[in-house]
Amino acid sequence: MPRDIAVFDAYVPTIVLLFVAGAALTWVLDRVIACTGVYRVVWHPSLFRASLLVCVRRAGLAVYR
């Protein structure tokens, strides 16, 4: 996997793009979870959202290796 990717003639580290993609995926998952009503049974929704973000970004780092 290349370590840098050219975006509009600027080199951006691949890990930054993975984190942006992880944040977008987390936002989509958060909207789906909110629409299904899962947050009504979660003890602490903010903590759940933070842990979801950490899990998605960790999965992105597993791909990065």
C-alpha positions as CSV (number, residue, x, y, z in Angstrom):
1,M,0.0,0.0,0.0
2,P,1.5,3.4,-0.9
3,R,2.3,5.6,2.0
4,D,1.4,8.9,0.2
5,I,-1.4,9.6,-2.3
6,A,-1.5,12.7,-4.5
7,V,-4.7,14.6,-4.0
8,F,-4.9,17.8,-6.1
9,D,-1.1,17.9,-6.5
10,A,-0.5,17.6,-2.7
11,Y,0.8,14.4,-1.1
12,V,-1.5,13.2,1.6
13,P,-0.5,10.3,3.9
14,T,-2.7,7.3,3.4
15,I,-3.6,7.1,7.1
16,V,-5.3,10.5,6.9
17,L,-7.5,9.3,4.1
18,L,-8.3,6.2,6.1
19,F,-9.3,8.3,9.1
20,V,-11.6,10.5,6.9
21,A,-13.2,7.4,5.4
22,G,-13.6,6.0,8.9
23,A,-15.3,9.2,10.2
24,A,-17.7,9.1,7.2
25,L,-18.5,5.4,7.8
26,T,-19.1,6.2,11.5
27,W,-21.4,9.0,10.6
28,V,-23.4,6.7,8.3
29,L,-23.5,3.9,10.9
30,D,-24.6,6.5,13.5
31,R,-27.5,7.7,11.3
32,V,-28.6,4.1,10.7
33,I,-28.4,3.2,14.4
34,A,-30.4,6.4,15.3
35,C,-33.1,5.7,12.8
36,T,-33.6,2.1,14.0
37,G,-34.0,3.2,17.6
38,V,-31.1,1.3,19.1
39,Y,-30.0,4.4,21.1
40,R,-33.1,4.0,23.3
41,V,-31.6,0.8,24.8
42,V,-28.0,1.9,25.0
43,W,-26.9,3.0,28.4
44,H,-24.8,6.0,27.3
45,P,-25.3,7.1,23.7
46,S,-22.3,9.5,23.6
47,L,-20.0,6.8,24.9
48,F,-21.4,4.3,22.4
49,R,-20.7,6.8,19.5
50,A,-17.2,7.4,20.7
51,S,-16.5,3.6,20.9
52,L,-18.0,3.1,17.5
53,L,-15.6,5.7,16.1
54,V,-12.6,4.0,17.8
55,C,-13.7,0.6,16.5
56,V,-14.2,1.7,12.9
57,R,-10.9,3.6,12.8
58,R,-9.1,0.6,14.4
59,A,-10.4,-1.5,11.6
60,G,-9.0,1.0,9.1
61,L,-5.6,0.7,10.8
62,A,-5.7,-3.0,10.4
63,V,-6.1,-2.5,6.6
64,Y,-3.2,0.0,6.6
65,R,-0.7,-2.7,7.6
